Amino acid sequence: MKNLFAGTQSSDDIKEVYLESIEGQDEVNEFTLGKNTSSILLSDPKLLGFMAARHKFVTKMFDGFDKVLEIGCQEGFGSLLVAPSVRHLHAIDFYKPYIDSSQVRFSDRGINITFEAADVLNHIPGEDYQGIFALDVLEHIEKSEEDKFMTNIVNALSEHGTCIIGMPSLESQQYASKASKIGHVNCKTGSDLKAFCLKYFHNVYSFSMNDEVLHTGYFPMSHYLFVLCSSKR
């Protein structure tokens, strides 16, 4: 045991307690992040905190759901947060290298996530999802295609399914970095996002997020927007 610890001041009792707290780690293989996620971790790690907070919101809203779809899963970092709270998560992305990477890295983990390459504007694989969420996707959809995007989501939901859309606010873009703004062709104000979703759902509940803090504050001062939609039209 002495060879495992630096220094000589900590007692053997403290060291024993510490070893008990990490018991079982030797049996777990280290998990490799995807290339994009690793790049974010090394260049601007706080962004992973934001991503985790956004997925945590989904986790709380979809807790106990049987069948959930994630649109725009990238390399599955956020998917890992949602999966433990649902029975099964199917995750899709239109960029095939992300899906190939995820299928390899998750294949022997026994985690309740399946990955598939698919473009939501063509079709959504599967149907009767109890919950569908798309974080940081709609802002990349051309305005001329946004109705097709939402129609495909509605058609894939079960009768009483719930949808969550998350995106940066239009107001936030003046403060966004050049890299984060790439491809942002359809950011919306909070009011416009809610109005858009009301075309497809009877009930649309709006939330905001600044950094990792979720709130229901003033839309123009919100960096990130959520809508939780239910009772599809």
Secondary structure by P-SEA (a helix, b strand, c coil): cccccccccccaaaaaaaaaaacccccccbbbbcaaaaaaaaccaaaaaaaaaaaaaaaaaaccccbbbbcccccaaaaaaacccccbbbbbbccaaaaaaaaaaaccccccbbbbbbccccccccccccbbbbccccccccccaaaaaaaaaaaacccbbbbbbbbbcccccccccccccccccccccaaaaaaaaaacccbbbbbbbccccccccccccccbbbbbbcccc
